[in-house]
Amino acid sequence: MDRFGQESFEEMVGSAGTPLDRLRRRAGHRLGRLNQSVQKRLPFMLPGHGPLSGLGGGMKVAIYVLSHDPLLIYMPIGGERPLSLIAAIGRHLASRRAAFLLMPSWTLERPHVIARLGQDIAWYRERFPLHELIFLCNNEAERRLVAAVGGTAIFSNHNLMVSEDIFRPLPDVPVEFDAVYNGRISNTKRHYLGFDIERLVHIAISIGELPPAGDRAFIRRLQAQSPLHRIANPIVDGRTGRLTPQQVNRVYAQAAVGLCLSAVEGAMCSSMEYLMAGLPVVSTPSVGGRDVYFDPDYCIIAEPEPAAIRRAVETLRDRAIPRDEIRSRTMAKVWPQRRELMEFLSALRERMGSAEPMLSQWPFPGTGSLRRYGTVRQHAREIAAPAAAAGRS
């Protein structure tokens, strides 16, 4: 394990395959990391004009256009070069005034990332003077770090985007499990910390961090833990399929406690989903901002040890705090911060020349719609279409 208690590939799935298989796997992992590194650097290396400027157009990016006039774009960012995707699409929109609302999906509280981020902010401002970059930081520590390297940053935790219409208590669903863990198949999620819990249900999907054989081996590992543990996802050819948000919420209703077991990540949407569904939460100490809405009455920060996690789960399970109470107290923290963001966005629109009234309704549709992926080229065409139509009218 590494210094964060994260397992290696072999620790997650066992010694799967022959020595040659393991050698190929390591080579594939290194090749994948090299490819990611090239993609992160490429947008900063391309010329601003000419035939080579569009080489980054095939990169995949998630974009939500909050407003076309003025142009306000919401985007998740992350990785070692958080502005790489902004640099990729920014050159397609260089002639338009625009504001980018940047949501760190992985914590920026990393010194080497912050140091490079300051350089990339200065690079971007010089090349795209019509664009404004606004970082929606997940906690105050992150906001201070971004501001210290010259970024425009406000505290606005991305868990504000989770929909309370989808994630809510379901009082007619019986509780079958002591805990639920919604965590993708990744060493960062530290599933092993929940293995001592008597009755545990997993929601686990793959985003490609392991090869398919690794996913299958990891699923077998979860299935072998205990006859009282279950994977809620459908399993096809040994791999897990996705659940709809409504199905996820129903799984939450079947559990007494929600688990957050990673040491480092972003604000972790599932932590807010648990709270909106009325579940108390057991978390390990963490960096990234998921604890912003925690309350000691129904959230326990436990040591990252399986026995400690089990004891904390049993403690919260036995408290039997009404789910409606957890939800209402959580929403009482969420809505003041949503209103602050709405006021900020209203002032931003006015500063950019909009005559629209101040926002009175929450303008974001929920995390699923905010993460609609497409290529840079596709998004740029869609953003340009309304402006072109307005010019013809």
C-alpha positions as CSV (number, residue, x, y, z in Angstrom):
1,M,0.0,0.0,0.0
2,D,1.0,3.6,-0.6
3,R,1.2,6.4,2.0
4,F,-2.6,7.0,1.6
5,G,-3.4,3.4,2.4
6,Q,-4.3,2.8,-1.2
7,E,-3.8,-0.7,-2.6
8,S,-1.6,-1.7,-5.5
9,F,-3.2,-3.4,-8.5
10,E,-2.1,-6.8,-7.2
11,E,-3.4,-6.1,-3.7
12,M,-6.8,-5.1,-5.2
13,V,-7.3,-8.1,-7.5
14,G,-4.7,-10.7,-6.6
15,S,-1.9,-12.0,-8.7
16,A,-4.1,-12.4,-11.8
17,G,-2.5,-14.0,-14.8
18,T,0.9,-15.3,-15.7
19,P,4.1,-13.3,-15.2
20,L,3.9,-12.3,-18.9
21,D,0.3,-11.1,-18.3
22,R,1.5,-8.9,-15.4
23,L,4.4,-7.5,-17.5
24,R,2.0,-6.6,-20.3
25,R,-0.4,-5.0,-17.8
26,R,2.4,-2.8,-16.3
27,A,3.5,-1.8,-19.8
28,G,0.0,-0.9,-20.7
29,H,-0.4,1.1,-17.5
30,R,2.8,3.0,-18.3
31,L,1.7,3.6,-21.9
32,G,-1.7,4.9,-20.7
33,R,0.0,7.3,-18.3
34,L,2.3,8.5,-21.1
35,N,-0.7,9.1,-23.4
36,Q,-2.5,11.0,-20.6
37,S,0.6,13.2,-20.1
38,V,0.8,14.0,-23.8
39,Q,-2.8,14.9,-23.9
40,K,-2.5,17.2,-20.9
41,R,0.5,19.1,-22.5
42,L,-0.8,19.2,-26.1
43,P,-3.3,22.1,-25.7
44,F,-0.5,24.3,-24.3
45,M,1.8,23.5,-27.2
46,L,-0.5,24.2,-30.2
47,P,-0.3,27.4,-32.1
48,G,-3.3,29.8,-31.8
49,H,-4.1,29.9,-35.5
50,G,-3.5,27.8,-38.6
51,P,-4.1,24.1,-39.5
52,L,-2.3,22.8,-36.4
53,S,-4.3,24.8,-33.9
54,G,-7.2,22.3,-34.1
55,L,-5.3,19.2,-33.2
56,G,-6.8,19.1,-29.8
57,G,-10.3,19.0,-31.1
58,G,-10.8,15.3,-30.5
59,M,-10.2,15.6,-26.8
60,K,-13.1,14.6,-24.6
61,V,-14.5,17.2,-22.3
62,A,-17.6,17.8,-20.2
63,I,-19.3,21.1,-20.7
64,Y,-22.5,22.7,-19.6
65,V,-23.5,26.0,-21.1
66,L,-25.2,28.0,-18.4
67,S,-25.9,30.9,-20.6
68,H,-25.3,31.7,-24.3
69,D,-25.5,35.5,-24.0
70,P,-23.4,36.3,-22.1
71,L,-21.5,33.0,-22.6
72,L,-21.1,31.3,-19.3
73,I,-19.6,27.7,-19.4
74,Y,-19.4,25.3,-16.4
75,M,-16.7,22.7,-16.7
76,P,-15.1,20.1,-14.3
77,I,-11.3,20.2,-14.2
78,G,-8.7,17.9,-12.7
79,G,-5.5,16.0,-13.2
80,E,-1.9,17.3,-13.1
81,R,-2.7,20.2,-15.6
82,P,-6.2,21.2,-14.6
83,L,-6.4,23.9,-17.4
84,S,-5.5,21.5,-20.2
85,L,-9.1,21.0,-21.4
86,I,-9.9,24.7,-21.0
87,A,-6.9,25.5,-23.2
88,A,-8.2,23.0,-25.7
89,I,-11.6,24.6,-26.1
90,G,-10.6,28.1,-25.4
91,R,-8.8,28.4,-28.7
92,H,-12.1,27.5,-30.5
93,L,-13.9,30.4,-28.6
94,A,-11.0,32.9,-28.6
95,S,-13.0,35.6,-30.4
96,R,-15.9,35.5,-28.0
97,R,-16.2,37.0,-24.5
98,A,-16.8,34.2,-22.1
99,A,-16.6,33.2,-18.5
100,F,-15.6,29.7,-17.5
101,L,-16.8,28.3,-14.2
102,L,-14.3,25.7,-13.3
103,M,-15.2,22.9,-10.8
104,P,-12.2,20.9,-9.4
105,S,-13.4,17.3,-9.6
106,W,-10.1,16.3,-7.9
107,T,-8.5,18.4,-5.2
108,L,-6.1,21.2,-6.1
109,E,-4.6,20.9,-2.6
110,R,-1.3,19.6,-4.1
111,P,1.7,21.8,-4.1
112,H,3.1,20.7,-7.5
113,V,-0.3,21.1,-9.2
114,I,-0.9,24.6,-7.7
115,A,2.6,25.8,-8.7
116,R,2.0,24.7,-12.3
117,L,-1.6,26.0,-12.2
118,G,-0.3,29.6,-11.5
119,Q,1.9,29.4,-14.6
120,D,-1.0,28.1,-16.8
121,I,-3.4,30.8,-15.6
122,A,-0.9,33.5,-16.7
123,W,-0.4,31.6,-20.0
124,Y,-4.1,31.5,-20.6
125,R,-4.8,35.1,-19.8
126,E,-2.1,36.3,-22.1
127,R,-3.5,34.3,-25.1
128,F,-7.2,34.6,-24.5
129,P,-7.9,38.0,-23.0
130,L,-11.6,37.8,-23.7
131,H,-12.0,34.9,-21.3
132,E,-12.4,34.9,-17.6
133,L,-11.5,31.8,-15.5
134,I,-13.4,31.5,-12.2
135,F,-12.6,28.6,-9.9
136,L,-15.5,27.2,-7.8
137,C,-13.4,25.7,-5.0
138,N,-14.6,22.9,-2.8
139,N,-13.3,24.4,0.5
140,E,-11.6,27.5,1.8
141,A,-8.1,25.9,1.7
142,E,-8.4,25.2,-2.0
143,R,-9.7,28.8,-2.6
144,R,-6.8,30.3,-0.8
145,L,-4.3,28.2,-2.8
146,V,-5.8,29.2,-6.1
147,A,-6.0,32.9,-5.2
148,A,-2.4,32.8,-4.0
149,V,-1.2,31.9,-7.5
150,G,-3.3,34.6,-9.2
151,G,-6.5,32.8,-9.9
152,T,-10.0,34.2,-9.4
153,A,-11.6,31.8,-6.9
154,I,-14.7,31.6,-4.7
155,F,-15.7,28.9,-2.3
156,S,-18.6,27.0,-3.9
157,N,-18.5,23.3,-3.2
158,H,-19.6,21.2,-6.2
159,N,-21.9,19.1,-4.0
160,L,-24.3,22.0,-4.3
161,M,-25.1,20.6,-7.7
162,V,-26.5,17.3,-6.4
163,S,-30.2,17.1,-7.0
164,E,-32.4,16.8,-3.9
165,D,-35.3,15.9,-6.1
166,I,-33.6,12.6,-7.0
167,F,-31.8,11.8,-3.8
168,R,-34.3,11.7,-1.0
169,P,-35.6,9.3,1.7
170,L,-37.8,6.5,0.6
171,P,-39.7,5.5,3.8
172,D,-41.4,2.5,2.3
173,V,-38.2,0.7,1.4
174,P,-37.0,-1.7,4.1
175,V,-33.4,-1.4,5.4
176,E,-31.4,-4.6,4.6
177,F,-27.8,-3.5,5.0
178,D,-25.7,-1.8,7.7
179,A,-24.0,0.3,5.1
180,V,-23.7,1.2,1.4
181,Y,-20.5,2.2,-0.4
182,N,-20.8,4.0,-3.7
183,G,-17.3,3.9,-5.0
184,R,-15.9,3.3,-8.5
185,I,-13.4,0.5,-9.1
186,S,-10.2,2.3,-8.1
187,N,-7.4,1.9,-5.6
188,T,-8.2,5.4,-4.4
189,K,-11.6,4.2,-3.1
190,R,-10.1,1.7,-0.6
191,H,-13.0,-0.7,-0.6
192,Y,-11.2,-3.1,1.7
193,L,-11.8,-0.7,4.6
194,G,-15.5,-1.8,4.6
195,F,-14.9,-5.6,4.5
196,D,-15.4,-6.0,8.3
197,I,-19.0,-4.6,8.1
198,E,-21.5,-7.4,8.6
199,R,-24.0,-6.4,5.9
200,L,-22.7,-4.2,3.1
201,V,-24.0,-3.3,-0.3
202,H,-21.7,-1.9,-3.0
203,I,-22.4,0.4,-5.9
204,A,-19.3,-0.1,-8.1
205,I,-18.6,1.0,-11.7
206,S,-15.5,1.0,-13.8
207,I,-14.2,4.1,-15.6
208,G,-11.2,2.2,-17.0
209,E,-8.6,2.6,-14.3
210,L,-8.1,-1.1,-14.4
211,P,-8.1,-3.3,-17.6
212,P,-11.3,-5.4,-18.1
213,A,-9.6,-8.5,-16.5
214,G,-8.7,-6.4,-13.5
215,D,-12.3,-5.2,-13.2
216,R,-13.6,-8.8,-13.3
217,A,-11.0,-9.9,-10.7
218,F,-12.0,-7.1,-8.4
219,I,-15.7,-7.9,-8.7
220,R,-14.9,-11.5,-7.8
221,R,-13.0,-10.2,-4.7
222,L,-16.1,-8.2,-3.6
223,Q,-18.4,-11.2,-4.2
224,A,-16.1,-13.5,-2.2
225,Q,-16.1,-11.3,1.0
226,S,-19.3,-12.5,2.6
227,P,-22.7,-14.0,1.7
228,L,-24.2,-10.9,3.5
229,H,-22.4,-8.5,1.1
230,R,-23.9,-7.6,-2.2
231,I,-23.2,-5.7,-5.4
232,A,-26.2,-3.6,-6.4
233,N,-25.1,-3.1,-10.0
234,P,-26.1,-5.5,-12.7
235,I,-23.2,-7.8,-13.6
236,V,-22.7,-8.7,-17.3
237,D,-19.7,-10.8,-18.4
238,G,-18.2,-10.4,-15.0
239,R,-18.3,-6.6,-15.0
240,T,-20.7,-4.1,-13.4
241,G,-23.2,-2.0,-15.4
242,R,-24.5,1.4,-14.4
243,L,-27.6,2.1,-12.3
244,T,-29.8,5.1,-13.0
245,P,-29.7,7.9,-10.3
246,Q,-33.2,6.8,-9.2
247,Q,-31.9,3.2,-8.8
248,V,-28.9,4.4,-6.8
249,N,-31.2,6.3,-4.5
250,R,-33.2,3.1,-3.9
251,V,-30.1,1.3,-2.9
252,Y,-29.3,4.1,-0.4
253,A,-32.8,3.6,1.1
254,Q,-31.9,-0.1,1.7
255,A,-28.8,0.9,3.9
256,A,-28.5,2.4,7.3
257,V,-25.2,4.3,6.7
258,G,-23.2,5.7,3.8
259,L,-19.5,5.2,3.5
260,C,-16.7,7.6,2.3
261,L,-13.4,5.7,2.4
262,S,-11.0,7.5,0.1
263,A,-8.1,9.6,1.5
264,V,-7.8,12.1,-1.3
265,E,-10.3,13.1,-4.1
266,G,-12.7,15.9,-4.9
267,A,-15.9,16.7,-2.9
268,M,-17.3,13.2,-3.6
269,C,-20.9,13.6,-4.9
270,S,-22.0,10.4,-3.2
271,S,-21.3,12.0,0.2
272,M,-24.0,14.6,-0.5
273,E,-26.3,12.0,-2.1
274,Y,-26.1,10.0,1.1
275,L,-27.1,13.1,3.2
276,M,-29.9,14.1,0.9
277,A,-31.2,10.6,1.1
278,G,-31.1,10.9,4.9
279,L,-28.2,8.6,5.6
280,P,-25.7,9.3,8.3
281,V,-22.1,9.0,7.0
282,V,-18.9,7.3,8.1
283,S,-15.8,8.8,6.5
284,T,-12.1,8.5,6.9
285,P,-10.0,11.6,7.2
286,S,-9.8,13.1,3.8
287,V,-8.6,16.0,1.6
288,G,-10.9,17.4,-1.1
289,G,-13.9,19.0,0.5
290,R,-16.4,16.2,1.1
291,D,-16.6,17.1,4.8
292,V,-18.0,20.6,4.3
293,Y,-21.6,19.5,4.9
294,F,-20.8,16.9,7.6
295,D,-22.3,17.3,11.1
296,P,-20.9,15.4,14.2
297,D,-24.5,14.5,15.2
298,Y,-24.7,12.1,12.2
299,C,-21.3,11.9,10.6
300,I,-18.3,10.1,12.1
301,I,-14.7,10.5,10.9
302,A,-13.1,7.2,11.7
303,E,-9.6,5.9,11.5
304,P,-8.8,4.1,8.1
305,E,-8.9,0.7,9.6
306,P,-11.6,-2.0,8.9
307,A,-12.4,-2.5,12.6
308,A,-12.8,1.2,13.2
309,I,-15.0,1.6,10.2
310,R,-17.2,-1.2,11.4
311,R,-17.5,0.2,14.9
312,A,-18.5,3.7,13.5
313,V,-21.1,2.1,11.2
314,E,-22.6,0.2,14.1
315,T,-22.7,3.4,16.2
316,L,-24.6,5.4,13.6
317,R,-26.8,2.5,12.7
318,D,-27.9,2.1,16.3
319,R,-28.5,5.8,16.8
320,A,-31.4,5.5,14.2
321,I,-31.5,9.2,13.5
322,P,-34.6,10.0,11.4
323,R,-33.7,10.4,7.8
324,D,-35.9,13.4,7.3
325,E,-33.9,15.2,10.1
326,I,-30.5,14.5,8.4
327,R,-31.9,15.7,5.0
328,S,-33.5,18.8,6.4
329,R,-30.4,19.8,8.3
330,T,-28.3,19.2,5.2
331,M,-30.5,21.3,3.0
332,A,-30.4,24.1,5.6
333,K,-26.6,24.3,4.9
334,V,-26.9,23.8,1.1
335,W,-29.4,26.6,0.3
336,P,-27.6,29.6,1.7
337,Q,-24.5,28.6,-0.3
338,R,-26.6,28.1,-3.4
339,R,-28.1,31.6,-3.0
340,E,-24.6,33.0,-2.6
341,L,-23.6,31.4,-5.9
342,M,-26.7,32.7,-7.6
343,E,-25.9,36.2,-6.4
344,F,-22.4,35.9,-7.7
345,L,-23.6,34.6,-11.1
346,S,-26.2,37.4,-11.4
347,A,-23.5,40.0,-10.7
348,L,-21.2,38.3,-13.3
349,R,-23.9,38.3,-16.0
350,E,-24.6,42.0,-15.3
351,R,-20.9,42.8,-15.5
352,M,-20.8,41.0,-18.9
353,G,-23.6,43.2,-20.2
354,S,-26.7,41.1,-19.6
355,A,-30.0,42.9,-18.9
356,E,-31.6,39.8,-17.5
357,P,-33.0,40.0,-13.9
358,M,-31.2,38.4,-11.0
359,L,-31.4,34.7,-10.8
360,S,-34.3,33.6,-8.6
361,Q,-34.2,29.9,-9.4
362,W,-31.3,27.4,-9.0
363,P,-30.0,27.3,-12.6
364,F,-28.1,24.0,-12.5
365,P,-29.8,20.7,-13.6
366,G,-27.9,18.2,-11.4
367,T,-24.6,16.5,-11.7
368,G,-25.6,14.0,-14.4
369,S,-26.5,16.7,-16.9
370,L,-23.5,18.8,-16.0
371,R,-21.2,16.1,-17.1
372,R,-22.3,15.6,-20.7
373,Y,-19.1,14.5,-22.5
374,G,-18.2,15.2,-26.1
375,T,-15.2,16.2,-28.1
376,V,-13.9,19.7,-27.9
377,R,-14.9,20.1,-31.6
378,Q,-18.5,19.0,-31.0
379,H,-19.0,21.3,-28.0
380,A,-17.5,24.3,-29.9
381,R,-19.9,23.7,-32.8
382,E,-22.9,23.6,-30.4
383,I,-21.8,26.7,-28.6
384,A,-21.3,28.6,-31.9
385,A,-24.8,27.6,-33.3
386,P,-27.0,29.9,-31.3
387,A,-24.6,32.9,-31.9
388,A,-24.7,32.2,-35.6
389,A,-28.5,32.0,-35.6
390,A,-28.8,35.3,-33.7
391,G,-26.5,36.9,-36.3
392,R,-28.8,35.8,-39.1
393,S,-32.0,37.0,-37.4
